[in-house]
Amino acid sequence: MFFGGKGGVGKTTIANATALKLSAHASTLVVSTDPAHNVGHLWNMQVGDTPTTVRPGVDVLELDPARATNEHLKQAGDTMRRMMPEHLHKEVNKHLNLAKHSPGTHEAALLERIAILLEEYGESYDHIIFDTAPSGHTARLMALPELMSAWTDGLLERRAKSEKFSELVRGMSPTGKDTTVTTAIDPVDRRNQELRSILLKRRHRFERLRAVLNDATACTFNIVLTAERLPVLETDEFHAELTANGVHVGALIVNRRSPADQGEFLASRRHYEDEALADLHRRLPDLPVVQIPLRAHDVGSPQALEDIATYL
């Protein structure tokens, strides 16, 4: 399950309240992908990059984007240095330093970390809940598996053409197609096969992630919003981006609904919210809408999560 939406609408609170609700009959891992983590603050516990149990049936984890990027680039650097002559290692380091700050590197590293998490913990929990960054960042993330698979396919095709050309030049027969890895004796062939093996592993990883994201029986995306004009407009656009990428949107969760019977000010506010929700229903008439009332107390505590969970 993914929870996403405009910044500041309560995604972290709703995601963790959902985990608490599920914990009565299922084990759940909550993964925060938002660089501005709040999960540890919510549970009043120190949370890191490995699962931490906060309640029976509820484990939480905060992905460290900087660490994910560094590990991603270190793995790439180790491979490049192993396959290139030593006098080019400085150029490899220079390239990686530039890549660290290049557009897309952070998203690619985070996406691969998510894919690895599903491989590592997919069988260990009944549910994995992703508490995501604000909607623009998450929309790009949801589109990446398709792009990364296509990009890797392009590299494999170029790799195959390069190998065939090298084999013709050396008068050798092919050592295998781009979907197999065979045993080679020649150092160049061994290097080519290792590159192909790495690319195939990455392609399979992204294909598995894409298959999960596009399977409505395995994955659902819940959009969290408040009953205001701008969040409604952004929700409509966000929904269109998600569905265009094959992601199933399961529900709209309207957080912090004002009461109608607590004075003139809040009644006026409620009327304004009703108009915003009427627009939401016109734009997305087929989606279920869950409404969470505005609470009189702070919602940043485990006790508050239990209260909110009753509405889910």
N, C-alpha and C positions, 0 to 999 in steps of 0.2 A: 504494500500500500504506500502511495505517495501522498503527501499533504503539501500543497503549494498555494501561492497566491501573492497578492501585493504585500509589500513590507509593512509590518506592524499590525497585521490583522489577527494575530494569535495562532499562527500555524504550529508553533512549538507546543503551546498549551493544548491544542486540540489533538495533536499527534500523540502526545504522552498520555492524555486522558483516554484516548482510544486504546492505547496499550494497557492501561490500568483496567479498562472495561473488559478487555479480552483475557486478562490474566486469570480470571476466575475459572476458565476452562481451556486455556491455551498458553503456550510459551511465546513470548514476543521479544524481538530485538528492535530497539529504536535507534536509527542511525541519523545523526545530524550532518547534513552536507553544507549547512550555512556557515560561512567563515566567521560570522558573529554568533558564536555558540551561546546558547542559554540553557541547555539541557542540564548541565551540572548545577547551575544556579537554581533551577526549578526543583531539583531533588535534594538540594543542600548537600551535595556530595562532590568529591573530586572525580571527574570523568575524563577519560583519555581516548586513545586510538584503539583500545581493545575493550571487549564487552565488560561492563560493570553492573553487577546486580543491585538494583535499587529497591525492588519489591519482589516477593515470590512470583515468578512468572514474567518478570519485566527486567530485561537487561538493556543498558543504553551504551552508546558509543558516539564519540564526536570525531569525525574525520578531520585530520589536520591537513589543510590544502597545501601548505608549504612543505610538509613532510612528504605528502603524496607526490608533489612535483619533483622534489629532490630525489626520491627513490626511483621515480620514473626515469629521470635523466641519468642517474647513476647506472641503472641497468643498461640504458642505451649506450652510455659512455664505455662501460666495461666491454660490451660487445664490439663496439667500434675499435677500441684500442687493441683488442685481441686479434682483430682481423686486419689491422693496418700496420705497416712498418713503424718502428719506434720513432723515426725522425718526423713522422706526421702526428704524433700524439699531442704535441702542443696545439696543432690546428684543430684536433678533436676537442680539446679542452676549450679553445676559443669559441668553437661552434656551439658547444653546450652552454657556455656562459651567455651567449646571445640568445639561444633558444629558451633559456630560463625566463626571459622577459618578453618573449615573443607572443603575439596574440594566439590564443588557442592552446598553448602548452598546458596551462593550468586546467582548462576544461578536459583536455585529453587525459591528463594524469588522474583527475578526479573520476572520470568515467571508467578508466581501467581499474581504479581502486574499488568502485562500486561493483564492477563485474567480478572482481576477485572476491569481494565480500559475499556475493551470492554463491560463488563456488565453495567458499570456506564454510559458510553458515546456513546455506539453503536447506540442508537436511537436519540441522540442529534445532531449528525453531519452527513453530507452526506458522508464525507470521513475521515478516520483516517490514518495519515501517520506516519510511524515509521522510524526515523533516527537512524540507528543502529550502534553498535560498529564495529571495524574491523572484516573482514569476518570469521576468525577462531572462535572468540567468538560467533558470530551470528549463524554460522553453528551448534554449540553445542546447542544454544538456540532453534533453529528450530527443533532439534531432541528430545528435552525434553518432549513435551506434550505426545508423544507415550510412553516414558520411565516412566514418572510420572503416567500415567494411568495404565500401567502394574504393577508398584510398588504398587500402591494403591489397585489394584485388588488382589495382593498377600497378602496384609495386611487384606483385607476383608475376604479372604479365611481362613487365620489363625485365624482371629477373630471368624468366624463361627465355626471352629473346636473346638476352646477353649470353646465357649459357649455350644456347644453340650456335650463336655466332662464334663463341670461343671454341666449341667442339669442332666446328667446321674448319676453323683456322688451324687447330692442332691435329686435324684429321682423326678425331675421336668420335665414337658413337655416343648418343645421349645416355645420361645416367638415370633419367627418370622424368616423369611429368611433374607439373607443379602441384599435384595432389599427393605425391608420394615422396618419401625420403629413403634413399638407398645408401649402401655402403660404398664409399669411394676411396681409392688409394692415392690419387693425385691430390696434392695440397690445395690446388685451386678448386678441384671438385668438392673436396671436404668443406672448404669455406663457403662455396655456393650452396651446398646442401644444408649447412648450418643456418645460413641466411634464410633459405626457403623454409626450414623447420620453424624458425622464429616467427616468420611472417604468417605461416599457416596456423601456429598456435594463437597468435593475436587475432587472426581472422575468425577462427572458431570461437574464441572468447567473445568477440563482439557480436557474432551471429547468435550465440546462446543468449546474450543479454537482450538483443533485439527481439528474439523469439519470446522471451518472458514479457518484455514491455508491450508487445503487440498481442498478447494472449489475454483476452478479457476474463478468462476463467482463472488466470494465475495472477493478474496484476490489475489494480484499479487506481485511478488518480482522483483524489478529492480536493476540490478547490475551496479554500477558506477565504471569506470576505466579510466585510461589514456592510450594513444596509445604507450605502451612500452612493451617489451618482458615479464618482470616479472608480471606486472598486468594482461596481457593476459593469462599467464599460471595459475595464481591464480584464475582468473575468470572461466577458464575451470574447474578447480577442485571444485570451489565453486558451480558452476552450477550443477555439478554431485552430490554433497552432498545435495543440496536443492531438486533436483528432486527425489533423492532416498528417501527423507523424505516426498514426496508427495506435495511439495510446487511448485506452478506454477511460472516460471520465465517469465515475460512479455516482458522485453526489456533490451538491453545493452546500457548504456549511456556513451559515450566516451567524457570525459571532457578535456578542455584545448588543443584543436587541434591547432597546429601551422599553421600560414598562409603560403601559397606557394609563395607569391609575395611580400615579405617584406625583400629582401636581401638574399645573398648567405647562411648565417648561418642558418636562419630560413627555407630556401628552403631545405637545407641538412637535417635539423631536420624533416621536413615534409616528406621527402623521407623515412627516418628511420621509422617514424610513419606509413606510408603507408604499409611498410613491416609487421609491427606488426599487423595492422588491417587485412591484407590479411590472416595472420595466424589465427586471431580471426574468420574470416568468414569460414575458413576451419574447424576449431574446432566446431563452433556453427553456422552452415549455416542457420538454420531455425528461428533464433531470429532477430527481427528488431533491427537496430543499430541507435541510435540518436547521432549526433555529435554536441558538444558545442565548439565554437571557443575560443581560448585563448584571453582574454581581455587585453587591454592595461592599464586598471585601476584596482584598488583594488576591489575584489568581495565581501568583507565583509561588505556590507551595504544594506539597503532596496532598494536604487536606483539601485544598481548593480543587485539585484534579479529581478527587473522588466525587465532589459535588458536580462538576461539569460532566463527568462520565455518566451520570444518571440520565443525561439528555441525549446520549449517543445510542 
